[in-house]
Amino acid sequence: MSPTVADQTLTLGGHEMQLLPERAIHWPHRRWLLVADTHWGKCQTFRDAGAGLSSGPLRADLERLRLAAQRVDAQRIVVLGDLIHSRATFAPGMRELLASWRGELNCELALVPGNHDRVLTGPRGAQHLRDWAIELLPERVEADGLVLAHEPPDIAGPPTLCGHVHPAVRMRGRGESMKLPCFWFEHACNALVLPAFSSFADGACIKSGPEDQRWAIAADRVLRV
């Protein structure tokens, strides 16, 4: 029997958004699956530095993304920046792994570039995007009154979906504590910040304001905290 998956639903700018325990947001109106900070190649970066790491975390992340898109029947996945971590993403074996995964993904894939993606915006990087069938979008995308970007805005404006911060929350109870990735609505900036999709990216515990909202991801559930 499959485990129960508990999503959370909220309204942003008049649009229903589903917060998924896969560290993603489903936008049913558009049939888009939004993720941020996938950081492909981070494990490879550590391997290049001599750390004894396998490609297991990346393979698990790729499978989680594929299954999440399949679960909500997404027409398009939009990565809100930091698709890759560094040039290590282009190491021997990495390109083939990603190309193989892309061939199994039955939906469109697009990127709103982030600070780690600068290498992809040049001529050589553009070839990698073509090889992986990824559409390169502007750094700021406006869609149905919402803004898609990598970094949260400095001041409040239109409702924004973004990443970059890797938000997390510290949960405490009975003398123990655990840090969990979370979705964070930052009221002052009118921004819904996604957790890092990469399981290898450390989260930063956020200091939320009195009007902010947070939803922690605990296994297969999204919990309001």
Stockholm file with secondary structure:
# STOCKHOLM 1.0

chainA/1-225         MSPTVADQTLTLGGHEMQLLPERAIHWPHRRWLLVADTHWGKCQTFRDAGAGLSSGPLRADLERLRLAAQRVDAQRIVVLGDLIHSRATFAPGMRELLASWRGELNCELALVPGNHDRVLTGPRGAQHLRDWAIELLPERVEADGLVLAHEPPDIAGPPTLCGHVHPAVRMRGRGESMKLPCFWFEHACNALVLPAFSSFADGACIKSGPEDQRWAIAADRVLRV
#=GR chainA/1-225 SS CCCCCBCEEEEETTEEEEEETTTEEEETTTTEEEECCCCBTHHHHHHHTTCCCCSHHHHHHHHHHHHHHHHTTCSEEEECSCCBCSGGGGSTTHHHHHHHHHHHCCSEEEECCCGGGGGGSSHHHHHHHHHTTCEECCSEEEETTEEEESSCCSSCCSCEEECSSCEEEEEEETTEEEEEEEEEEEGGGTEEECCCSCTTSCCEECCCCTTCEEEEEETTEEEEC
#=GC SS_cons         CCCCCBCEEEEETTEEEEEETTTEEEETTTTEEEECCCCBTHHHHHHHTTCCCCSHHHHHHHHHHHHHHHHTTCSEEEECSCCBCSGGGGSTTHHHHHHHHHHHCCSEEEECCCGGGGGGSSHHHHHHHHHTTCEECCSEEEETTEEEESSCCSSCCSCEEECSSCEEEEEEETTEEEEEEEEEEEGGGTEEECCCSCTTSCCEECCCCTTCEEEEEETTEEEEC
//
